[in-house]
């Protein structure tokens, strides 16, 4: 079993940061969300994004599917009572020359074997698509 450890703290007023390995990740822990730092929901969606992009790299190597660049756009939907992320939608774009069949296989592996993707799929509806990146609109 793998284990993870994060140490986070907040100062009165909502200035917060998490320490992970040798990195510090600042975040917004104010009573009302601010406009500069990510709030906890945005950190969760960022973790989802990081998981997907990590698996783009992992399965690029395992499946021998080369790519030049990948980008993900994630949109989360939350109810207020109770406060729950009920749906996550994403668009994963990859700049690659693999055919559509391989792109679909790549997508299935990216989602199926992701720690964060699997965790979120147990709690929320997660839906998304993979598509070839439009290299003219970068």
N, C-alpha and C positions, 0 to 999 in steps of 0.2 A: 504494500500500500504506500502510495506517495503521500507526503505531507507538505503543507505550505504554512508559512508563518508571515504575518503582517503585524506590525505594531503601529497603531495610529493614536494620535492625541489631538485634542482641541483646546484652544484657549478661549476664555470667556469672550463672547462676541462672535464666535463662529469660525475663527481662523484655524484650519485643520490641515493635517498632513499625515500620510501613511508612509512608513518606512518599510521598504521591501528590498532585501539584499543590500546593495549599495546605492539604492535610489530613494529619492523622496518624491512623493506624489502629493502635491497640494490639492485640497478640495474644499468646497463650500459646505460648512456645517452650520450656517446661520439659520435662525428660525424661519426666515423667509429667504428663498433663493436669491443670490446675487447674480450679476451679469458677467462676472469675470471667470471665476473658477467653476469646474464641473461639480454638480451636485451628486449625491449617491446614485440616483437613477442613471445619470449620464455616465458615471463610472462603471455601472453594471453593463450598459450598452457598449462602452469602450472595451470592457473585458471580453464581451461577445465578439466585437470587431477584431480584437487582438487574437482571439482563439481561431477565428476563421482565417485570418491572414497567416497565422503560424502554420495552419494546416494547408494553406495554399503552397507554402514553401516545402513542408514535409512531404506532401503527396506529389509535388512537382518532382522531387528527388526519387521517391519510391516508385512512381509510375513512369518516370522518364518523360515527363511532359514539361518541356521548357517554357518559361514565360519571361517577359521583360519587366512587367509591372502589374500590380494588382491594387484595386481600390474597392472599398466597401462603404456603402451608405446605409445607415441603420436608423429606423424610426420606431420608437417605443410608444405604446399607448397605455395610459394609467387611469384606473378608476380612482375616485376620491374616497368613497366609503365602501369597503375598506380600501386603503391605499395599496393597490396591487398593479404591477405591470401585467396586463392581460394579453397583450399582443406585441410581437416584435416582427417587423417587416424589414427585409434587406434586399439590396441589389449589389451583387458581387460582380465586378468587372475585371477581366483579366486580359492583358495584352499578350496574346499567344497565337501560335499558328496551328495548334492542335485542332482536329476536326470536331464537329458537334457531338459525336458519340463519345469521344474522349473527354470533351468538356463536361458532359453530363456525368460520366464516371468520376471525374475529378470532383465535381460538386457533391456527389453522393458520399464520397470518402471524406471530404472536408467536413461535412455536417455530421455524419455518422460517428466519426472517431474524435470529436472535439469534447473536451471536458466541460467547457462552459456551454457549448451548444447543447449537449445532452442534459446538463443541469437546468438550463432555461426551458428546454422543451418539456421537462417534467412539470414545470410550474406555469408556463404560458404557452400560447399558440405562437409558434415561430414559423414564418413562411418567407420564402425568398427565391430569387432567381439568380442564375449565373449567366453572364453574357460576355461576348467579346468586347473589349474596350475599343471605343471609337478613337483611333489615334489622331484624328483631325481636330478633336475638341478637348485636348488635354490642357 
